[in-house]
Amino acid sequence: MKLRLVLALALVLGVLAPAPSFADSVKIGIAYDIGGRGDKSFNDAAAAGIEKARKTLDFTVEPVVTDGTSADREKRIRSLIAKNCNLVIAVGGGYGPTLQALAFEFPDTQFAIINDASVAAVNVSSVIFAETQGAYLAGFSAAQISKTGKVAMIANTNQADLFKNGFSAGVLSSKKKVIPVVKYVSGSYSLAASQVISAGADVIFLSTQGSDFEVFKVIVANNAKKNSKSVGLINIEPDQYLAVTNQTKRFLVATMVKRVDKAIIDIISKTIDGDQFLDYLDLDAGLFGKRYGITGGGIEFTIRSRELQSKGEAINIAAASAEKILA
C-alpha cells in the first residue's frame, strides 16, 4: 500500500533569476555519485527518473560519474557546464561544496542537487525530502504492531530532530502503551541492532544511509532463536542499499520511500518550461528549491507485512497529521 496525498509547500519566489529560453533541444547534465548506476540507491533512483522523463519529455542527457574526490567532482561538473547543459543535476550531498563554488562562477547555469540543502545560491535548486513525515509514519506503524511495548530507531548522531519530531511523535500519537527508544550509531550497525533488541524492541526503524544488510543479519539471527520475540524492520529507500532476500523479506514491515524519480521528472519539466524550483527552504541562509513530502507523493510509505496491512486505515489517518510537519 502506498500513501499519496497533496500539499502545497512553501512560497515561490517570483523574480530571482532570469528564466532561460531554449531554441534547441534541452540538454540535461547529470552527475552521478560514486559508483554510478547500479548502486541500488540514489544513483539508480535518479536514473529511473531520467528514463521515465525521456518517455514524455524532449531532452538529451549528458551523464558523468565521480570517483568521489573533490577534484574529480569539480572536473565532472565543469565538463557538463562546458557542454552547455541547460540544467546540471548533482546526485547527493557530496557535490555540495563543489556547487557552492561553481554556482557563483557560472551564474547563468542552472543547477539542482538531490537530497541536500547546503548550497546558498539562487541558481541552485536543492531537492530535499520531508524525512520527518516519513519517520512519523514509521513510528506510528511500529507502535501499531509492537507486542513488547518497545520500538526503536537506529539513527546517526545528526538525526536527533528526526527521532524527536518524527519517529517518537508518531509512536506517541498512536495512543498505544509503547515506548520509543533511539540508538545513535557511531560504529557498528550490528551492535546497535543487537542492543535495541536486547532492550526489548520488536520493531526497528533504520534511518541511516548505507546497506541495511548488517541490521537484517541481526534480525534474521534473532528470529531464528527458539522462543525469541519476532523483530521487524522499517527501512528507507533509496538511503539504504536494498538487501531484501527471500530470507529477509518476511521481516521487512514497511518502507519509507523518497521519490527521487518523481523529483527528477519534475525538475526536468521545469527546465524545459524555462523555470526552476525556488521555494523558500531557508530564506535566512539563502537556500531555495523544493521539499517533497507525503502530500503530492514525494514521500511514500509502503506497507510490506500482512499484519500492518490491516492497520492501513489508521495509517492513512496518521498521514494527515504527518503531512503537517514541515521541518
Residue pairs with C-beta under 8 A, 6 or more apart in sequence:
1 302
1 303
1 309
1 312
1 315
2 257
2 300
2 301
2 302
3 137
3 294
3 300
3 301
3 315
3 316
3 319
4 297
4 300
5 294
5 295
5 296
5 297
5 319
5 320
5 323
6 295
6 296
7 293
7 294
7 295
7 296
7 323
8 295
9 279
9 290
9 291
9 293
9 295
9 296
9 326
10 279
10 280
10 281
10 290
10 291
11 279
11 280
12 278
12 279
13 278
13 279
13 280
13 288
16 122
16 278
16 288
17 110
17 122
17 123
17 276
17 278
19 274
19 275
19 276
20 86
20 108
20 110
20 274
21 274
22 86
22 272
22 274
25 58
25 59
25 60
26 58
26 59
26 60
26 86
26 87
26 268
26 271
26 272
27 59
27 60
27 61
27 62
27 83
27 84
27 85
27 86
28 50
28 59
28 60
28 61
28 62
28 85
28 86
28 87
28 89
28 268
28 271
29 61
29 62
29 63
29 64
29 80
29 81
29 83
29 85
29 87
29 88
29 89
30 46
30 50
30 61
30 62
30 63
30 64
30 88
30 89
30 91
31 63
31 64
31 65
31 66
31 73
31 76
31 77
31 80
31 88
31 89
31 90
31 91
31 95
32 43
32 46
32 47
32 63
32 64
32 65
32 66
32 91
33 39
33 42
33 43
33 65
33 66
33 68
33 91
33 92
33 94
33 95
34 65
34 66
34 67
34 68
34 94
35 43
35 65
36 43
36 63
36 65
37 43
37 44
37 47
38 44
39 241
40 238
40 241
40 242
41 238
41 239
41 240
41 241
42 91
42 92
42 114
42 115
42 238
42 239
42 260
43 91
44 238
45 237
45 238
45 258
45 260
45 261
46 89
46 91
46 114
46 260
46 261
46 264
48 260
48 261
48 264
49 260
49 261
49 262
49 263
49 264
49 265
49 268
50 61
50 264
50 268
52 261
52 264
52 265
53 59
53 264
53 265
53 268
53 269
54 61
57 265
57 268
57 269
57 272
58 272
59 268
59 271
59 272
62 80
62 83
62 85
64 76
64 79
64 80
65 76
66 72
66 73
66 76
66 94
66 95
68 94
70 97
70 98
73 94
73 95
73 98
74 98
74 101
74 102
77 88
77 90
77 95
77 98
77 99
77 102
78 102
80 88
81 88
81 102
81 106
81 109
85 109
86 110
86 271
87 110
87 111
87 112
87 267
87 268
87 271
88 109
88 110
88 111
88 112
89 111
89 112
89 113
89 114
89 264
89 267
90 98
90 99
90 111
90 112
90 113
90 114
91 114
91 115
92 113
92 114
92 115
92 116
93 113
93 115
93 116
93 118
95 113
95 116
96 113
96 116
96 118
96 119
99 111
99 113
99 119
99 121
99 124
100 118
100 119
100 120
100 121
102 109
102 111
103 109
103 111
103 119
103 121
103 123
103 124
104 121
106 123
107 123
108 123
109 123
110 123
110 125
110 271
110 276
111 119
111 121
111 123
111 124
111 125
112 124
112 125
112 126
112 127
112 267
112 276
112 277
112 289
113 119
113 124
113 125
113 126
113 127
113 289
114 127
114 260
114 263
114 264
115 127
115 128
115 129
115 258
115 260
116 126
116 128
117 126
117 128
117 281
117 282
117 287
117 289
118 126
118 287
119 126
119 287
120 285
120 286
120 287
121 286
122 278
122 286
122 288
123 276
124 288
124 289
125 267
125 276
125 277
125 278
125 288
125 289
125 290
126 281
126 287
126 288
126 289
126 290
127 263
127 267
127 277
127 289
127 290
127 292
128 281
128 289
128 290
128 291
128 292
129 258
129 291
129 292
129 293
129 298
129 299
130 291
130 292
130 293
130 294
130 298
130 299
130 325
130 326
131 162
131 166
131 207
131 236
131 256
131 258
131 299
132 161
132 162
132 165
132 166
132 325
132 327
133 166
133 293
133 294
133 299
133 322
133 323
133 325
134 166
134 236
134 256
134 257
134 258
134 294
134 299
134 301
134 322
135 153
135 162
135 163
135 165
135 166
135 167
135 170
135 205
135 207
135 256
136 165
136 166
136 167
136 169
136 170
136 173
136 318
136 321
136 322
136 325
137 170
137 256
137 294
137 301
137 315
137 318
137 319
137 322
138 153
138 166
138 167
138 170
138 205
138 234
138 254
138 256
138 301
139 151
139 153
139 166
139 167
139 168
139 169
139 170
139 171
139 172
139 173
139 174
139 180
139 205
140 170
140 171
140 173
140 174
140 314
140 315
140 318
140 322
141 170
141 203
141 234
141 253
141 254
141 301
141 303
141 308
141 311
141 315
141 318
142 151
142 167
142 170
142 171
142 178
142 203
142 205
142 234
142 253
143 151
143 170
143 171
143 174
143 176
143 178
143 180
144 174
144 176
144 308
144 311
144 314
144 315
145 203
145 232
145 253
145 305
145 307
145 308
145 311
146 176
146 178
146 202
146 203
147 202
147 229
147 230
148 200
148 201
148 202
148 229
149 177
149 178
149 179
149 200
150 178
150 179
150 181
150 199
150 200
150 201
150 202
151 171
151 178
151 179
151 180
151 181
151 201
151 202
151 203
151 204
151 205
152 180
152 181
152 182
152 183
152 196
152 199
152 201
152 203
152 204
152 205
153 162
153 163
153 167
153 168
153 180
153 181
153 182
153 183
153 204
153 205
153 206
153 207
154 182
154 183
154 185
154 189
154 192
154 193
154 196
154 204
154 205
154 206
154 207
154 208
154 215
155 162
155 163
155 182
155 183
155 184
155 185
155 207
155 208
156 184
156 185
156 207
156 208
156 209
157 184
157 185
157 186
159 184
159 207
160 184
161 327
162 207
163 180
163 182
163 207
165 325
165 327
166 325
167 180
167 182
167 205
167 207
168 180
168 182
169 325
170 318
170 322
171 178
171 179
171 180
172 180
173 318
173 321
174 318
181 196
181 199
181 201
183 192
183 195
183 196
185 192
185 208
188 214
189 206
189 208
189 210
189 214
189 215
190 214
190 215
190 217
190 218
192 215
193 204
193 214
193 215
193 218
193 219
194 218
196 204
197 204
197 218
197 219
197 222
197 231
201 231
202 229
202 230
202 231
202 232
203 231
203 232
203 233
203 234
203 253
204 215
204 219
204 231
204 232
204 233
204 234
205 233
205 234
205 235
206 212
206 215
206 233
206 234
206 235
206 236
206 240
207 236
207 239
208 239
208 240
209 239
209 240
210 239
210 240
210 241
211 240
211 241
211 243
212 233
212 235
212 240
212 241
212 242
212 243
213 241
213 243
215 233
216 233
216 243
216 244
216 248
216 251
219 231
219 232
219 233
219 248
219 251
220 247
220 248
220 251
222 228
222 231
223 230
223 231
223 251
230 251
231 251
232 251
232 252
232 253
232 305
233 251
233 252
233 253
234 252
234 253
234 254
234 255
234 256
235 252
235 255
235 256
236 255
236 256
236 257
236 258
237 255
237 256
237 257
237 258
238 258
238 260
239 258
244 252
249 304
252 304
252 305
253 303
253 304
253 305
253 307
253 308
254 301
254 302
254 303
254 304
254 305
254 308
255 301
255 302
255 304
256 299
256 300
256 301
256 302
257 299
257 300
257 301
257 302
258 292
258 298
258 299
259 292
259 297
259 298
259 299
259 300
262 292
262 297
262 298
263 290
263 292
263 298
266 277
266 290
267 276
267 277
267 290
270 276
270 277
277 288
277 289
277 290
278 288
278 289
279 288
279 289
279 290
279 291
280 288
281 287
281 288
281 289
281 290
281 291
291 298
291 326
292 298
292 299
293 299
293 323
293 326
294 300
294 301
294 319
294 322
294 323
295 323
301 315
301 319
303 309
303 312
303 315
308 315
